[in-house]
C-alpha cells in the first residue's frame, strides 16, 4: 500500500515538473492562455466565447424584441 502511494506521488511530481519546464526555463515564462478570445486566428474569424456572443446578440435587439420572446 505505501509503495503504491509513494509511486503515485513520484509520478505526479514528474508530471508537474514536465508540464512546468517551459515556465521555469523561459525568462518571462507563463502558461499559455487557453481562452478563446486570446487566440488571434479566432479573433480574425470573429469567433468569441459564448458569453460574449450572447451579450453582442442581446445588444442588437430592441426593447420590443426583448419583451416579445415569441
JOCORSUL-V270867 format. One record per residue. RES is the residue in one letter. SS is DSSP state (hx for helix, st for strand, lp for the rest). OMEGA is omega in whole degrees, -180 to 180 (NA if undefined). NEAR is the number of other ideal C-beta (glycine too) atoms within 12 Angstrom. Layout:
res:RES ss:SS omega:OMEGA near:NEAR
res:RES ss:SS omega:OMEGA near:NEAR
This chain:
res:X ss:lp omega:-179 near:7
res:X ss:hx omega:177 near:8
res:X ss:hx omega:179 near:9
res:X ss:hx omega:179 near:10
res:X ss:hx omega:178 near:11
res:X ss:hx omega:179 near:12
res:X ss:hx omega:179 near:13
res:X ss:hx omega:179 near:14
res:X ss:hx omega:179 near:14
res:X ss:hx omega:179 near:14
res:X ss:hx omega:179 near:14
res:X ss:hx omega:178 near:14
res:X ss:hx omega:178 near:14
res:X ss:hx omega:179 near:14
res:X ss:hx omega:179 near:13
res:X ss:hx omega:179 near:14
res:X ss:hx omega:180 near:15
res:X ss:hx omega:179 near:14
res:X ss:hx omega:-176 near:15
res:X ss:lp omega:-179 near:16
res:X ss:hx omega:-179 near:14
res:X ss:hx omega:-178 near:15
res:X ss:hx omega:-176 near:16
res:X ss:hx omega:-174 near:15
res:X ss:hx omega:-179 near:11
res:X ss:lp omega:-176 near:12
res:X ss:lp omega:177 near:8
res:X ss:lp omega:-175 near:9
res:X ss:lp omega:176 near:13
res:X ss:lp omega:173 near:13
res:X ss:lp omega:-178 near:14
res:X ss:lp omega:179 near:12
res:X ss:lp omega:-175 near:10
res:X ss:lp omega:180 near:11
res:X ss:lp omega:-178 near:16
res:X ss:hx omega:-177 near:19
res:X ss:hx omega:-178 near:18
res:X ss:hx omega:180 near:15
res:X ss:lp omega:-176 near:16
res:X ss:hx omega:-178 near:11
res:X ss:hx omega:179 near:11
res:X ss:hx omega:177 near:17
res:X ss:hx omega:179 near:15
res:X ss:hx omega:180 near:9
res:X ss:lp omega:180 near:10
res:X ss:lp omega:-180 near:12
res:X ss:lp omega:179 near:18
res:X ss:lp omega:176 near:20
res:X ss:lp omega:-175 near:17
res:X ss:hx omega:-180 near:13
res:X ss:hx omega:180 near:13
res:X ss:hx omega:179 near:18
res:X ss:hx omega:177 near:17
res:X ss:hx omega:-180 near:13
res:X ss:hx omega:178 near:13
res:X ss:hx omega:179 near:15
res:X ss:hx omega:179 near:14
res:X ss:hx omega:179 near:14
res:X ss:hx omega:-179 near:13
res:X ss:hx omega:-178 near:11
res:X ss:lp omega:175 near:15
res:X ss:lp omega:-175 near:10
res:X ss:hx omega:180 near:9
res:X ss:hx omega:179 near:9
res:X ss:hx omega:179 near:13
res:X ss:hx omega:-179 near:13
res:X ss:hx omega:-180 near:9
res:X ss:lp omega:-178 near:9
res:X ss:lp omega:-179 near:7
res:X ss:lp omega:NA near:6
